[in-house]
């Protein structure tokens, strides 16, 4: 089973020009999820050894998408088991 270890973010801006030629900046979040997951190795003797490894998952979201993600996570947190698909 994977376990969430940490969530970090980087903020960056994208410059956009509107129809009038004016420049605006749109903010984005790079979300970084650090996940602890199992890794299995086979030894020369034929034994299976379980180790732990950390994997990094990154994706970019706008402010609106970030708010929507938080809304969905809060809904899932309080969901009734009869609502699960």
Secondary structure, 3 states (H helix, E strand, C coil): CCEEEEEEEEEEEEEEECCCCCEEEEEEEEEEEEEEEEEEEECCCCCEEEEEEEEEEEEEEEHHHHHHHHHHHHHHHCCCHHHCC
